Amino acid sequence: MSLEEIFTFENIYAAHKWCRKSKQHKGEVVRFEIDLSKNITELIKELTSRKYKLGKYRKFKLFEPKERLIEALSYKDRVVLMCFVTNVLKPIVSKHVIYDNAACQKNKGTDFGLNRLTKFLKREFINEHGNDFYYLKCDIHKYFPSINHEVLLNKLKRIGLTDDELYMARLFMTNYETSVGIPLGNLSSQWYALIYLDDLDRFIKEKLQIKGYIRYMDDFILIHKDKNYLRYCLKEIDSFCKERLKVELNAKTQIGKVKNGIDFLGFRLILTETGKVIKKLRGSSKRRIKRHLRNLKKLEDKGIVDREYVNIRKNCFYSRIDNSDESRTFLNKAKPEY
């Protein structure tokens, strides 16, 4: 698509309507809406002439579960970004990732990732007649800050982005003079992170012939009956990451027995001798949920968020945990009194 096709009045207005949800009373949103038609028209002129420049990022830190530096755009920039992601990144990237890439897509997420891993474990149990097989668990060291712009742009070009689309993609990688790292906080960054390891996904599935493979962002797991073969896979994956993707595996990468349990997406999955997969909420996940619920209660008491928002967030926690009696009991005990 050309810039003129991406940034039509209708597309930018639709992006604005999405971005203003639950934020319509904020000053920057009100100022944008005071003369909405004029602001959108000016944006179109700047964008289609390639004179548009991003404003400064607002930086702040989050500590859930570990310290992360978040870089947030101004409202106007978020509208432009939403328009680009909705009309370009999302539809193109979604078509090119493998099925077992579990993050950030429609009908996928943590539940999908956990269910796929459960399926792989049960399949291996049937094939090998037991639970005595192995897993390789990896993640990327400082993933978002390590993403190489040249590697990413080459990948985006190979999956079909036009010159105009690549121009916009580069714009939202960073607004600093650097060739490495993407802002943690941009909507585009999750789609960049989704596609960046796509060549690795295909290398593992097609070259290494691993059928039991699932990835959620930069966390991925391989299932195989042969421990020595997983050691070989680890060496190959390490070399592929360094040479082709310019990233490194985290030191906590490990090979272990499935019957001893696998930690993945906040759960510990254990394959029993009978072939049943038990999912237990990890202790760190329980503590994080409790903190979130306490913070939500404080925000509601101060009038910053309403009950509807609290209920939406609480339902998100329900969707992240298994619907077992144990998990439900924990969440009911953890929630603050209202």
N, C-alpha and C positions, 0 to 999 in steps of 0.2 A: 504494500500500500504506500501511496505517496503521503507527504505531510498534509496535503489538502484533503485527502480521503480520510486520514486518521482524525484530524482536528476540525471536524465540522461543528457548526453551532449546536446541532442536536447531540452529538457525541459529548461535547464539553458540558452541555447542560445536564445530560444524564449523569456524568461523572460528578458534577456539583451536587446533584440531588442525593447521590449515594454518600458523598463525603460529609454532607451536612447532618446526617442522621445522628441524633442525640447531641449535636453540637450547635444547633441553630441559634442559641443565645450567646455564643462566644463572640467576642469583639471582632476578630478577623473574619468570621463568617458573616456577621451583620454588615461589616464594611464592604465585603465582596458583593452582597446582595442589594445594597442600596442602589447601585446602578448596574444591575446584573447584565443587561443586554450590552452595555458599553464595555464592561470588563471582559466579557466573553469575546466580543468583536476585536478588542485590542489584543487579547491572547492569541486569537487566530492569526492576526497580522504578524505578531512577533514570532510565532511558531513556524508558520509557513515560509517566512523569509529567513529563518535560522538566526534570528536576532534575540531569541529568548534566552535569558540567563537565570539560573537557579539562584534563589536567595541563600542566606547563610543557614546552616543547620543549627537547630537548638539541641544542645547536648545535655543528657542527664543519665544517671546510672540506675540500673535495676539490680536487685540482688536475689533473684528467684530463678534457679536455685543457687547460682553463683553470680559474681559481679559481671555485669555486661554494660558496655557503653552504648546507649541508644542515641541515634541522631535523627531528629525529627524535622521535617520540612514545614514551611509555612503553608497556610491553607491553600493559597493560589497554586503553589507548586504541587500540593497533594492532589488537587483537581486535575492538573495536567498529567500527573503520574497515573492516576486512576484511569484516565482516558486512554493512555498509552497501554497500560497493562490489560485493560478490558478488551481493547480492539486489536491488539497486536500480540503481546507476550503470552497471555493466557491461552488463546486459541491455538497458537503455533506450538508452544512448548508442550501443551497437553497432548498433542497428536504424536509427539516424537519420543516421549519417555516410555520406558518399559512398564508392563502391568504391575510388577512388584516394586515400583517406586511409590511409596505409600503416602507421602506428605503433600499437603496443600492443594489437593484436587478434589473435584466433586465426587462424592461417594467413597472417598478415601480418608485417611487420617489414622489416629492411633488404634482405633478399633479394627480397622482394616489390616493394619500391620500386625497386630497381635493375632488376629484370626488366621492370617496367612502363615505366620510362624507356627501356630498350633496345627494347621493342616500339614505343614512340612514334617513336623515331629511325628504326627500320627501315621503319615505315609511311610516314613523311615521305620517306624515301629513295626508296621505290617511287613515291609520288605525284608527287614533284618530279623524279624521275630524276637524283638526285645528292645530294651532301652539303652543298650551298650554301644552307643555311637557318639559322635563328637560335634562340636560347634566351634567356629572361628568368629569372634566378635571384634569388630574394628570401628574406629571413628577417626576423623581427621583432626589434627592438631590445629586449634585456632582457625576453624574453617572459614568463616566470613572474612576475617582480616587477611587470609592467605590466598583468596581467589585472585588469580592472575587475569588482568584485563585482556591481554592479547589472546590467551587461551580461550577465554569466555567469548570474545568477539568472533574468533574463528569458528567456534562451535555454533554460535547464533547464525553466522553466515551460512554454514553448512546445512542448517535445518530450514533455511529459506527466508531469512530476514533480508529485506531490500536495503539499499544504501540509505534511504531516508529513515527506515526503521532502525538501522544500526547506529545512525547519528543520534537518535533519541535514546537508544539503549546505552550508548557511551555516556550521554549526558547524566543519566541517573546512576551510573556506577559510583561516581564520587564527584565532588566539586573542588577537589584538591589536586595539586600537581603530583600525582602518584600513579603507578601502574599496577598496584596490588591493593586488594581489599575493597569490600563493598559495604555501604552503610547498613548497620543493623537497626532497622526501623522503617526503611523504605519498603513499600509493597513490592516493588520490582525485585528487591534482593532475594526474596523467598523463591521467586521464579528463576532467577539466575542460579541460586544454590541448587534448585531442583534439577536443572539441565546440565550443570557444570560436571557432575560425576556420571553423566549418561554413558560416556565412552567406557568408563570403568564398569558400569552395570553390564554392558554388552560383552566386555572382555571376560567378566566372571561367568556370565551365562553361556556364552558361545565358545570362547577359547578354553576356559577352564572346565566347562561342562558341568557347572554346579546347578542342579535343579532346585535345591532348597536354598533360595537366596531372597532376602528381603532388605530393603533400605528405607530408612526414614531420615530424610535430609542427609546428614553426614554419618549417621549411625547405621551400620549394616552387619548382617549375620549370614554366615555360610554354614550349611548343615551337610555332613558327610560321614560315611562309616569308617573312613581311614584317617587316622590322626596324622600319619606321615604325609598323606596327600594334602591335608590342610596346612601343614608346615610349608610344603612346596607352594601352595596357593598364596600363603602369606608373603613369601619372598617375591613371587611374581607381582602381587598387588602392590607391595612396597615399591618395587622398581617402576611399575606403571605410574603410580602416583607421583613419584619424584621426577621421572623423565618426561612423561606426557602431560601431566596436569600441574606440575610445579607446586605440589602440596606434600605434606608428610603425615604419616600415620601417628596417632597418639601413642604414647608409651604404654598406656593401659590396655592396648590390644592383647587379646588372650585367646588361648585354645583350651577347651575344657570338655568334660563329660556332660552330656545332656541330662543324665539322671541326677546330677548334682545341682541342676537348676541353671537357667539362663536369665540374666537381668536385661530387660528390654522395655523401653518406653514406660518406665515407672513401675513395672511389674517384675515379679520373679516367676518364671514358668518352669514347672517341674513335670517331667514325664515319668509316670509311675511304671511299675512292673506289669501292670494290667493294661497299659496303653492309654490311661487317662491323663490328660494334661491339666494340672492344677495351676491356677493363676492367683498369685498372692500380691497384694499391694505392698510395695516396698516401704520400709520404715521412713526413708527420706521423703517419699511421696506423701505419706500420711502427715508428716510434720509440715510439708509445704501447703497441703490443703487446709490444715488448721490455721496456718498464718493467713492464707488468702481469705478464709471465712471471717477471721477476726478483723482483718483490714476492711472487708466489705461492711461489716457491722458498724465500724467507726465512720466510714464514709457516709453510710445511710443516716447515722445519728447527726452528722454535721450538715445534712441536706445536700451533699455533693452528688449523691446518686439516689435514685428512687427504688422502691420495693421491686418494681418490674425488672430493673437492671440486675438487682441482687438475685432474683429468681432465675434470670437468664444465665448468670454466671454459675449459680448453683447447679443448674441443669447441665452446664458444660462439665462440671465435675462428675456428675452422674454418668455422662456419656463417656468419660475417660476411664471409669472403673467397671469392673466386671459386675454383672447384676447378681452376684452371689449374696447370700444372707450375711456373710461375714463383712463384705464391703459395704453393703447397705447399712448394716448396724454401725459400722465405724463412722460413716458419713453423718448419720442421724445423731450420733453422740458428739461429733465434732462441731456441728453447726451451733452458732450462738443462739441464745434465747431471744426471740423477737416479741 
